């Protein structure tokens, strides 16, 4: 049975949640979440170019109702969107991944846990009864890679997502100024920001300093910030290739998805390697400021390969109408990261439920308005560009 929609009418949009989050958490945490890289060109383009997509309503068509239910990898979800992996979620709000995993499970949408977030594989699986997905940030050691894959399998996670678009760390000026680059550092300015947000500070103190929970078995104890940076640099290699993907495909028996695809050439390679899905993404505009927005390659890839592999998208989606535009452009499913983190940073424990509820309500309204009965029908309602 679908969960009833429950949202705070004071915050009826993602923009409202973003504004509230900005006021509620320290500046360094908000800027880590909110910023892109370099000049933020691609961050801005992502949403702006999604919103260039126009839908055509069929007002005189026979309409028997609209359903957001969407089948993906054999599971029927209640909506065609899920929660994208986000690193260091506990920095923005204590226990954020747990709040979002629980809300996703209750609303029957997918939650993807990042390797470098602040909850463990086992805890996410517990909260979602094994329905969470896991995003693997590729380790340099086969031993660590295999153990992470085996832990996700033991937790009955149905989908493994491998990350392709972080061969290097993005150049992010805000994070550098705020001491959140590698190695991280805590400055007097950051401390003053924390003092200015006593609610965040108290809750963080009560819940404990955020840590890389999934990585704890592989980390030496008592690392200082500089040693942590060295550990992360030594442990992970974000650059993927065919030789790195093949052993993952052989070991992982569930559905395998690659995230970060931005060209037709890489989409074709994913198909050749036997992957089950791709998430077209530019990492929320945080990696390559000179690249395309996410919607442009999505449109081409879905048109060319949508009948051969499941094509999904994240980056730049901020509303129910944005979800509709993305589905109309050919995506089978969509994911969002910042939108949900704004919700939790703004509203704490209620943030996950609230954000999912408003996105469902917005998307349902669009479907009813244009007379779209199922999410698979969205491409029939797009205005073709001349």
DRENDO-1510 file (C-alpha; in Angstrom, 1 decimal, always signed):
<recs>
REC; n; res; u; v; w
REC; 1; UNK; +0.0; +0.0; +0.0 .
REC; 2; UNK; +1.4; +3.4; -1.0 .
REC; 3; UNK; +2.4; +5.8; +1.9 .
REC; 4; UNK; +0.1; +8.8; +2.3 .
REC; 5; UNK; +1.7; +12.1; +1.3 .
REC; 6; UNK; +2.7; +14.2; +4.3 .
REC; 7; UNK; +4.4; +17.5; +3.8 .
REC; 8; UNK; +4.8; +20.8; +5.5 .
REC; 9; UNK; +3.0; +23.5; +3.5 .
REC; 10; UNK; +5.4; +26.1; +4.6 .
REC; 11; UNK; +8.0; +24.5; +2.3 .
REC; 12; UNK; +6.2; +23.4; -0.8 .
REC; 13; UNK; +9.2; +23.5; -3.1 .
REC; 14; UNK; +12.8; +22.3; -3.2 .
REC; 15; UNK; +13.8; +26.0; -3.4 .
REC; 16; UNK; +12.0; +26.6; -0.1 .
REC; 17; UNK; +13.9; +23.7; +1.5 .
REC; 18; UNK; +17.2; +25.0; +0.1 .
REC; 19; UNK; +16.6; +28.5; +1.7 .
REC; 20; UNK; +15.7; +26.9; +5.0 .
REC; 21; UNK; +18.7; +24.6; +4.9 .
REC; 22; UNK; +21.0; +27.5; +4.2 .
REC; 23; UNK; +19.8; +29.3; +7.4 .
REC; 24; UNK; +20.0; +26.1; +9.5 .
REC; 25; UNK; +23.4; +24.6; +9.0 .
REC; 26; UNK; +27.0; +26.0; +9.0 .
REC; 27; UNK; +28.1; +27.7; +5.8 .
REC; 28; UNK; +30.9; +25.2; +5.1 .
REC; 29; UNK; +28.4; +22.4; +5.2 .
REC; 30; UNK; +25.9; +24.1; +3.0 .
REC; 31; UNK; +28.5; +25.1; +0.5 .
REC; 32; UNK; +29.8; +21.6; +0.3 .
REC; 33; UNK; +26.3; +20.4; -0.6 .
REC; 34; UNK; +25.3; +23.3; -2.8 .
REC; 35; UNK; +28.3; +24.1; -4.8 .
REC; 36; UNK; +29.7; +22.8; -8.1 .
REC; 37; UNK; +33.2; +23.2; -9.4 .
REC; 38; UNK; +35.2; +26.0; -10.9 .
REC; 39; UNK; +32.7; +28.7; -11.9 .
REC; 40; UNK; +29.5; +26.6; -11.4 .
REC; 41; UNK; +28.8; +26.8; -15.1 .
REC; 42; UNK; +27.6; +23.2; -15.5 .
REC; 43; UNK; +25.8; +23.3; -12.1 .
REC; 44; UNK; +23.6; +26.1; -13.4 .
REC; 45; UNK; +23.2; +24.6; -16.9 .
REC; 46; UNK; +22.0; +21.3; -15.5 .
REC; 47; UNK; +18.7; +22.6; -14.2 .
REC; 48; UNK; +18.3; +25.5; -16.8 .
REC; 49; UNK; +18.6; +23.1; -19.8 .
REC; 50; UNK; +16.2; +20.5; -18.3 .
REC; 51; UNK; +13.7; +23.4; -18.0 .
REC; 52; UNK; +14.0; +24.1; -21.7 .
REC; 53; UNK; +12.1; +20.9; -22.3 .
REC; 54; UNK; +8.4; +21.6; -22.9 .
REC; 55; UNK; +5.5; +19.3; -22.6 .
REC; 56; UNK; +2.3; +19.3; -24.7 .
REC; 57; UNK; -1.0; +18.6; -22.8 .
REC; 58; UNK; -3.7; +16.5; -24.5 .
REC; 59; UNK; -6.7; +18.2; -22.9 .
REC; 60; UNK; -9.4; +16.4; -25.1 .
REC; 61; UNK; -7.9; +12.9; -24.8 .
REC; 62; UNK; -9.8; +10.2; -23.0 .
REC; 63; UNK; -8.2; +9.9; -19.6 .
REC; 64; UNK; -8.8; +7.2; -17.0 .
REC; 65; UNK; -6.2; +8.4; -14.4 .
REC; 66; UNK; -2.5; +8.6; -13.9 .
REC; 67; UNK; -0.1; +6.3; -12.1 .
REC; 68; UNK; +3.5; +7.0; -11.1 .
REC; 69; UNK; +4.2; +3.4; -10.4 .
REC; 70; UNK; +7.3; +2.3; -12.4 .
REC; 71; UNK; +8.9; -1.1; -12.7 .
REC; 72; UNK; +12.7; -1.0; -12.6 .
REC; 73; UNK; +14.9; -4.2; -12.5 .
REC; 74; UNK; +11.8; -6.3; -11.6 .
REC; 75; UNK; +10.7; -4.2; -8.7 .
REC; 76; UNK; +7.6; -2.0; -8.9 .
REC; 77; UNK; +8.4; +1.4; -7.3 .
REC; 78; UNK; +5.7; +3.9; -6.3 .
REC; 79; UNK; +7.4; +6.7; -8.3 .
REC; 80; UNK; +9.9; +7.1; -11.1 .
REC; 81; UNK; +12.6; +8.7; -8.9 .
REC; 82; UNK; +15.0; +7.7; -6.2 .
REC; 83; UNK; +17.6; +9.1; -3.8 .
REC; 84; UNK; +21.1; +9.5; -5.4 .
REC; 85; UNK; +24.3; +8.7; -3.5 .
REC; 86; UNK; +25.8; +11.6; -1.7 .
REC; 87; UNK; +29.1; +11.6; +0.2 .
REC; 88; UNK; +29.6; +12.9; +3.8 .
REC; 89; UNK; +25.8; +13.2; +4.4 .
REC; 90; UNK; +26.2; +13.4; +8.1 .
REC; 91; UNK; +28.2; +16.6; +7.7 .
REC; 92; UNK; +25.0; +18.4; +6.5 .
REC; 93; UNK; +22.7; +16.9; +9.1 .
REC; 94; UNK; +23.3; +14.1; +11.7 .
REC; 95; UNK; +22.1; +10.7; +10.6 .
REC; 96; UNK; +21.0; +12.0; +7.2 .
REC; 97; UNK; +21.5; +8.7; +5.3 .
REC; 98; UNK; +19.5; +6.8; +7.9 .
REC; 99; UNK; +16.6; +9.4; +7.7 .
REC; 100; UNK; +16.6; +9.2; +3.9 .
REC; 101; UNK; +16.9; +5.4; +3.7 .
REC; 102; UNK; +14.0; +5.0; +6.0 .
REC; 103; UNK; +11.8; +7.5; +4.1 .
REC; 104; UNK; +12.7; +5.9; +0.8 .
REC; 105; UNK; +11.7; +2.5; +2.1 .
REC; 106; UNK; +8.4; +3.8; +3.5 .
REC; 107; UNK; +7.6; +5.5; +0.1 .
REC; 108; UNK; +8.8; +2.5; -1.9 .
REC; 109; UNK; +11.5; +4.4; -3.9 .
REC; 110; UNK; +15.2; +3.4; -4.2 .
REC; 111; UNK; +17.9; +4.8; -1.9 .
REC; 112; UNK; +21.5; +4.5; -3.1 .
REC; 113; UNK; +24.2; +4.4; -0.4 .
REC; 114; UNK; +27.5; +6.0; -1.2 .
REC; 115; UNK; +30.8; +4.2; -0.2 .
REC; 116; UNK; +31.9; +7.5; +1.3 .
REC; 117; UNK; +28.8; +8.5; +3.2 .
REC; 118; UNK; +28.3; +8.3; +7.0 .
REC; 119; UNK; +26.2; +5.1; +7.3 .
REC; 120; UNK; +27.2; +1.5; +6.7 .
REC; 121; UNK; +26.0; -1.0; +4.2 .
REC; 122; UNK; +24.5; -3.1; +6.9 .
REC; 123; UNK; +22.6; -0.2; +8.5 .
REC; 124; UNK; +21.1; +0.9; +5.2 .
REC; 125; UNK; +20.1; -2.6; +4.4 .
REC; 126; UNK; +18.5; -3.0; +7.8 .
REC; 127; UNK; +16.4; +0.2; +7.4 .
REC; 128; UNK; +15.3; -0.8; +3.9 .
REC; 129; UNK; +14.9; -4.5; +4.5 .
REC; 130; UNK; +17.5; -5.2; +1.9 .
REC; 131; UNK; +16.1; -2.8; -0.7 .
REC; 132; UNK; +18.8; -0.2; -0.7 .
REC; 133; UNK; +21.3; +0.0; -3.6 .
REC; 134; UNK; +25.0; +0.4; -3.0 .
REC; 135; UNK; +27.3; +2.7; -5.0 .
REC; 136; UNK; +30.9; +1.4; -5.2 .
REC; 137; UNK; +33.7; +4.0; -5.3 .
REC; 138; UNK; +36.4; +1.8; -6.9 .
REC; 139; UNK; +39.1; +0.8; -4.4 .
REC; 140; UNK; +42.7; +0.4; -5.5 .
REC; 141; UNK; +43.0; -3.0; -3.7 .
REC; 142; UNK; +41.1; -6.0; -5.0 .
REC; 143; UNK; +40.7; -7.2; -1.4 .
REC; 144; UNK; +38.8; -4.2; -0.4 .
REC; 145; UNK; +36.7; -4.1; -3.6 .
REC; 146; UNK; +35.7; -7.8; -3.2 .
REC; 147; UNK; +34.8; -7.3; +0.5 .
REC; 148; UNK; +32.6; -4.3; -0.2 .
REC; 149; UNK; +30.8; -6.2; -3.0 .
REC; 150; UNK; +30.4; -9.3; -0.8 .
REC; 151; UNK; +29.0; -7.2; +2.1 .
REC; 152; UNK; +26.4; -5.6; -0.3 .
REC; 153; UNK; +25.5; -9.1; -1.5 .
REC; 154; UNK; +25.2; -10.4; +2.0 .
REC; 155; UNK; +22.9; -7.5; +2.8 .
REC; 156; UNK; +20.6; -8.6; -0.1 .
REC; 157; UNK; +21.1; -5.3; -1.9 .
REC; 158; UNK; +19.6; -5.8; -5.4 .
REC; 159; UNK; +21.6; -3.3; -7.4 .
REC; 160; UNK; +25.3; -2.3; -7.3 .
REC; 161; UNK; +26.2; +1.1; -8.9 .
REC; 162; UNK; +29.8; +1.7; -10.0 .
REC; 163; UNK; +31.0; +5.3; -10.2 .
REC; 164; UNK; +32.8; +6.4; -13.4 .
REC; 165; UNK; +32.9; +10.2; -13.3 .
REC; 166; UNK; +35.5; +10.8; -10.6 .
REC; 167; UNK; +38.8; +9.9; -12.1 .
REC; 168; UNK; +40.1; +13.1; -10.3 .
REC; 169; UNK; +38.7; +15.3; -7.6 .
REC; 170; UNK; +36.8; +18.3; -8.9 .
REC; 171; UNK; +38.3; +21.7; -8.4 .
REC; 172; UNK; +35.9; +23.2; -5.9 .
REC; 173; UNK; +36.9; +26.7; -4.7 .
REC; 174; UNK; +34.3; +26.9; -1.9 .
REC; 175; UNK; +35.5; +23.6; -0.4 .
REC; 176; UNK; +39.1; +24.8; -0.6 .
REC; 177; UNK; +38.3; +28.0; +1.2 .
REC; 178; UNK; +36.3; +26.1; +3.8 .
REC; 179; UNK; +39.0; +23.5; +4.5 .
REC; 180; UNK; +37.0; +20.6; +3.0 .
REC; 181; UNK; +39.5; +19.8; +0.3 .
REC; 182; UNK; +42.0; +17.0; +0.9 .
REC; 183; UNK; +43.4; +17.1; +3.5 .
REC; 184; UNK; +40.5; +18.7; +5.4 .
REC; 185; UNK; +41.2; +21.2; +8.2 .
REC; 186; UNK; +39.1; +23.0; +10.7 .
REC; 187; UNK; +39.6; +26.8; +10.8 .
REC; 188; UNK; +38.6; +29.5; +13.2 .
REC; 189; UNK; +36.1; +30.6; +10.6 .
REC; 190; UNK; +34.5; +27.2; +10.5 .
REC; 191; UNK; +34.3; +27.1; +14.3 .
REC; 192; UNK; +32.6; +30.4; +14.4 .
REC; 193; UNK; +30.1; +29.1; +11.8 .
REC; 194; UNK; +29.3; +26.1; +14.1 .
REC; 195; UNK; +28.8; +28.4; +17.1 .
REC; 196; UNK; +26.3; +30.4; +15.0 .
REC; 197; UNK; +24.2; +27.2; +14.4 .
REC; 198; UNK; +23.7; +25.9; +17.9 .
REC; 199; UNK; +20.9; +23.5; +16.9 .
REC; 200; UNK; +23.1; +21.8; +14.3 .
REC; 201; UNK; +26.0; +21.8; +16.7 .
REC; 202; UNK; +24.0; +20.3; +19.6 .
REC; 203; UNK; +22.5; +17.6; +17.4 .
REC; 204; UNK; +25.9; +16.7; +15.9 .
REC; 205; UNK; +27.3; +16.5; +19.4 .
REC; 206; UNK; +24.5; +14.2; +20.5 .
REC; 207; UNK; +24.7; +11.9; +17.5 .
REC; 208; UNK; +28.5; +11.9; +17.3 .
REC; 209; UNK; +31.0; +13.2; +14.8 .
REC; 210; UNK; +30.2; +11.8; +11.3 .
REC; 211; UNK; +32.5; +9.0; +10.1 .
REC; 212; UNK; +32.9; +6.9; +7.1 .
REC; 213; UNK; +31.0; +3.9; +8.6 .
REC; 214; UNK; +31.2; +1.6; +5.6 .
REC; 215; UNK; +35.0; +2.0; +5.4 .
REC; 216; UNK; +35.7; +1.5; +9.1 .
REC; 217; UNK; +36.8; -2.1; +8.7 .
REC; 218; UNK; +39.6; -1.0; +6.3 .
REC; 219; UNK; +40.7; +2.2; +8.2 .
REC; 220; UNK; +43.5; +2.3; +10.8 .
REC; 221; UNK; +42.2; +3.6; +14.1 .
REC; 222; UNK; +42.9; +7.1; +15.4 .
REC; 223; UNK; +43.6; +8.8; +12.0 .
REC; 224; UNK; +44.1; +12.6; +12.2 .
REC; 225; UNK; +42.8; +14.7; +9.3 .
REC; 226; UNK; +46.0; +14.6; +7.3 .
REC; 227; UNK; +46.3; +10.8; +7.8 .
REC; 228; UNK; +42.7; +10.4; +6.7 .
REC; 229; UNK; +43.4; +12.3; +3.5 .
REC; 230; UNK; +46.4; +10.0; +2.8 .
REC; 231; UNK; +44.2; +6.9; +3.5 .
REC; 232; UNK; +41.5; +8.1; +1.1 .
REC; 233; UNK; +44.0; +8.9; -1.6 .
REC; 234; UNK; +45.7; +5.5; -1.2 .
REC; 235; UNK; +42.5; +3.4; -0.9 .
REC; 236; UNK; +40.5; +4.7; -3.9 .
REC; 237; UNK; +41.1; +5.0; -7.6 .
REC; 238; UNK; +38.1; +6.6; -9.3 .
REC; 239; UNK; +39.2; +5.9; -12.8 .
REC; 240; UNK; +37.3; +2.9; -14.3 .
REC; 241; UNK; +38.1; +0.9; -17.4 .
REC; 242; UNK; +37.2; -2.4; -19.0 .
REC; 243; UNK; +39.7; -4.4; -16.9 .
REC; 244; UNK; +38.3; -3.0; -13.7 .
REC; 245; UNK; +34.7; -3.5; -14.6 .
REC; 246; UNK; +34.9; -7.1; -15.7 .
REC; 247; UNK; +35.8; -8.6; -12.3 .
REC; 248; UNK; +33.0; -6.6; -10.7 .
REC; 249; UNK; +30.5; -8.0; -13.3 .
REC; 250; UNK; +31.8; -11.5; -12.7 .
REC; 251; UNK; +31.6; -11.2; -8.9 .
REC; 252; UNK; +28.3; -9.3; -8.5 .
REC; 253; UNK; +25.3; -11.5; -9.3 .
REC; 254; UNK; +22.6; -8.8; -9.0 .
REC; 255; UNK; +21.9; -5.9; -11.3 .
REC; 256; UNK; +24.9; -3.8; -12.2 .
REC; 257; UNK; +24.6; -0.1; -13.1 .
REC; 258; UNK; +27.3; +2.4; -14.0 .
REC; 259; UNK; +26.8; +6.0; -13.0 .
REC; 260; UNK; +28.4; +9.0; -14.7 .
REC; 261; UNK; +28.0; +8.1; -18.3 .
REC; 262; UNK; +28.0; +11.2; -20.5 .
REC; 263; UNK; +28.7; +10.0; -24.1 .
REC; 264; UNK; +27.3; +7.5; -26.5 .
REC; 265; UNK; +30.7; +5.8; -26.8 .
REC; 266; UNK; +30.7; +5.0; -23.0 .
REC; 267; UNK; +27.1; +3.9; -23.1 .
REC; 268; UNK; +28.0; +1.4; -25.9 .
REC; 269; UNK; +30.9; +0.1; -23.8 .
REC; 270; UNK; +28.6; -0.4; -20.9 .
REC; 271; UNK; +26.3; -2.5; -23.0 .
REC; 272; UNK; +29.2; -4.6; -24.4 .
REC; 273; UNK; +30.4; -5.2; -20.8 .
REC; 274; UNK; +27.0; -6.7; -19.9 .
REC; 275; UNK; +25.8; -4.0; -17.5 .
REC; 276; UNK; +22.1; -3.7; -16.8 .
REC; 277; UNK; +21.7; +0.0; -16.6 .
REC; 278; UNK; +23.4; +3.4; -16.9 .
REC; 279; UNK; +22.8; +6.6; -15.0 .
REC; 280; UNK; +23.6; +9.6; -17.3 .
REC; 281; UNK; +25.2; +12.1; -14.9 .
REC; 282; UNK; +27.8; +14.8; -14.6 .
REC; 283; UNK; +28.1; +14.4; -10.8 .
REC; 284; UNK; +25.7; +17.3; -10.2 .
REC; 285; UNK; +28.1; +19.7; -12.0 .
REC; 286; UNK; +30.8; +19.0; -9.4 .
REC; 287; UNK; +33.5; +17.5; -11.7 .
REC; 288; UNK; +33.7; +19.0; -15.2 .
REC; 289; UNK; +32.5; +22.6; -15.5 .
REC; 290; UNK; +33.3; +22.6; -19.3 .
REC; 291; UNK; +31.1; +19.6; -20.0 .
REC; 292; UNK; +27.5; +19.2; -21.2 .
REC; 293; UNK; +24.5; +19.4; -19.0 .
REC; 294; UNK; +23.0; +16.1; -18.1 .
REC; 295; UNK; +19.8; +16.3; -20.2 .
REC; 296; UNK; +21.6; +16.6; -23.5 .
REC; 297; UNK; +23.5; +13.3; -23.6 .
REC; 298; UNK; +20.5; +11.7; -21.9 .
REC; 299; UNK; +18.3; +12.5; -24.8 .
REC; 300; UNK; +20.8; +11.1; -27.4 .
REC; 301; UNK; +21.7; +8.0; -25.4 .
REC; 302; UNK; +18.1; +7.1; -24.6 .
REC; 303; UNK; +17.2; +7.5; -28.3 .
REC; 304; UNK; +20.1; +5.4; -29.5 .
REC; 305; UNK; +20.4; +2.7; -26.7 .
REC; 306; UNK; +17.2; +2.8; -24.7 .
REC; 307; UNK; +16.0; -0.5; -26.1 .
REC; 308; UNK; +19.3; -2.2; -25.2 .
REC; 309; UNK; +19.9; -1.0; -21.6 .
REC; 310; UNK; +18.0; +0.8; -18.9 .
REC; 311; UNK; +18.9; +4.5; -19.2 .
REC; 312; UNK; +18.4; +6.7; -16.1 .
REC; 313; UNK; +19.6; +10.2; -15.2 .
REC; 314; UNK; +20.6; +12.4; -12.3 .
REC; 315; UNK; +22.1; +15.9; -12.0 .
REC; 316; UNK; +20.0; +19.1; -12.1 .
REC; 317; UNK; +16.6; +17.7; -11.3 .
REC; 318; UNK; +14.9; +19.9; -8.6 .
REC; 319; UNK; +11.1; +19.3; -9.0 .
REC; 320; UNK; +8.3; +17.1; -10.1 .
REC; 321; UNK; +8.1; +19.0; -13.4 .
REC; 322; UNK; +11.9; +18.4; -13.9 .
REC; 323; UNK; +11.3; +14.7; -13.3 .
REC; 324; UNK; +8.5; +14.8; -16.0 .
REC; 325; UNK; +10.8; +16.6; -18.4 .
REC; 326; UNK; +13.6; +14.1; -17.9 .
REC; 327; UNK; +11.2; +11.1; -18.4 .
REC; 328; UNK; +9.8; +12.8; -21.5 .
REC; 329; UNK; +13.4; +13.1; -22.8 .
REC; 330; UNK; +13.8; +9.3; -22.6 .
REC; 331; UNK; +14.9; +8.4; -19.1 .
REC; 332; UNK; +13.4; +5.3; -17.6 .
REC; 333; UNK; +14.0; +6.6; -14.1 .
REC; 334; UNK; +15.5; +9.6; -12.3 .
REC; 335; UNK; +17.6; +10.3; -9.2 .
REC; 336; UNK; +18.2; +13.4; -7.1 .
REC; 337; UNK; +20.8; +14.1; -4.4 .
REC; 338; UNK; +20.8; +17.7; -3.4 .
REC; 339; UNK; +17.0; +18.0; -3.3 .
REC; 340; UNK; +16.8; +15.4; -0.5 .
REC; 341; UNK; +19.7; +16.7; +1.4 .
REC; 342; UNK; +18.1; +20.2; +1.4 .
REC; 343; UNK; +15.0; +18.5; +2.9 .
REC; 344; UNK; +16.8; +16.8; +5.7 .
REC; 345; UNK; +19.0; +19.9; +6.5 .
REC; 346; UNK; +15.9; +22.0; +6.6 .
REC; 347; UNK; +13.5; +19.7; +8.5 .
REC; 348; UNK; +15.6; +17.0; +10.1 .
REC; 349; UNK; +13.7; +13.8; +10.8 .
REC; 350; UNK; +10.7; +14.9; +8.7 .
REC; 351; UNK; +12.9; +16.0; +5.8 .
REC; 352; UNK; +13.0; +12.8; +3.8 .
REC; 353; UNK; +9.2; +12.1; +4.1 .
REC; 354; UNK; +8.5; +15.7; +3.2 .
REC; 355; UNK; +10.7; +15.9; +0.2 .
REC; 356; UNK; +9.4; +12.7; -1.3 .
REC; 357; UNK; +5.8; +13.7; -0.7 .
REC; 358; UNK; +6.1; +17.1; -2.4 .
REC; 359; UNK; +7.9; +15.5; -5.4 .
REC; 360; UNK; +5.2; +12.9; -5.7 .
REC; 361; UNK; +2.5; +15.5; -5.5 .
REC; 362; UNK; +4.1; +17.7; -8.1 .
REC; 363; UNK; +4.7; +14.9; -10.5 .
REC; 364; UNK; +1.2; +13.6; -10.1 .
REC; 365; UNK; -0.2; +17.0; -10.9 .
REC; 366; UNK; +1.8; +17.2; -14.1 .
REC; 367; UNK; +0.7; +13.8; -15.2 .
REC; 368; UNK; -3.0; +14.6; -14.6 .
REC; 369; UNK; -2.6; +18.0; -16.2 .
REC; 370; UNK; -1.2; +16.7; -19.5 .
REC; 371; UNK; -3.3; +13.4; -19.5 .
REC; 372; UNK; -0.3; +11.1; -19.1 .
REC; 373; UNK; -1.5; +7.8; -17.7 .
REC; 374; UNK; +1.8; +6.0; -17.0 .
REC; 375; UNK; +5.4; +7.2; -16.7 .
REC; 376; UNK; +6.4; +5.2; -19.8 .
REC; 377; UNK; +4.0; +7.5; -21.8 .
REC; 378; UNK; +5.9; +10.7; -21.1 .
REC; 379; UNK; +7.8; +10.8; -24.4 .
REC; 380; UNK; +4.4; +11.1; -26.2 .
REC; 381; UNK; +4.0; +14.5; -24.6 .
REC; 382; UNK; +7.3; +16.2; -25.4 .
REC; 383; UNK; +7.4; +19.2; -27.7 .
REC; 384; UNK; +9.9; +18.3; -30.5 .
REC; 385; UNK; +12.5; +20.9; -31.0 .
REC; 386; UNK; +12.7; +22.3; -34.6 .
</recs>
